[in-house]
Amino acid sequence: MRSWLPAACLYLLLASTVQADEPIVLTVVDGALPKSLTGTAGNADAGRKVFLTRTLGNCLACHQVSSLKSEEFHGELGPSLDGVAGRYTEAQLRLIVADPKRVFDDTVMPAFYRNEGLSRVRPEFVGKPILTAAQVEDVVVFLETLK
């Protein structure tokens, strides 16, 4: 009986610390997310990196950006992002990146900052957003440079 006791204690400890992620709640006001997800402004250079990195945002796979013409494989599925900062406010861009279906009903763009109500999610990613709140803020600041 004593031989299984340490194993049982370890199991209970692990079981009590592994919890489902809390649902991400986005407070949308007039079709936008007016408040920063982190409470601070993002970094445009970091946002550019997220935008281009295939394992993160991978935005260039679907969108074209003239100022990034040196980068390969611009997509044509989504609209060009040239001038996007003139078409949308910072708060609107934040919602578009975080949860685009709240803005565009028929978009195939993934929700980058949502962790529930999604379909076809690989088991290791269930309950986790694609980007962190800080990465969303970084991408938003980068998109604001595209005037």
Secondary structure as GFF3:
##gff-version 3
##sequence-region A 1 147
A	DSSP	alpha_helix	5	17	.	.	.	ID=ss1
A	DSSP	alpha_helix	44	52	.	.	.	ID=ss2
A	DSSP	three_ten_helix	59	61	.	.	.	ID=ss3
A	DSSP	three_ten_helix	66	68	.	.	.	ID=ss4
A	DSSP	alpha_helix	84	87	.	.	.	ID=ss5
A	DSSP	alpha_helix	90	98	.	.	.	ID=ss6
A	DSSP	three_ten_helix	100	102	.	.	.	ID=ss7
A	DSSP	three_ten_helix	123	125	.	.	.	ID=ss8
A	DSSP	alpha_helix	133	143	.	.	.	ID=ss9
###
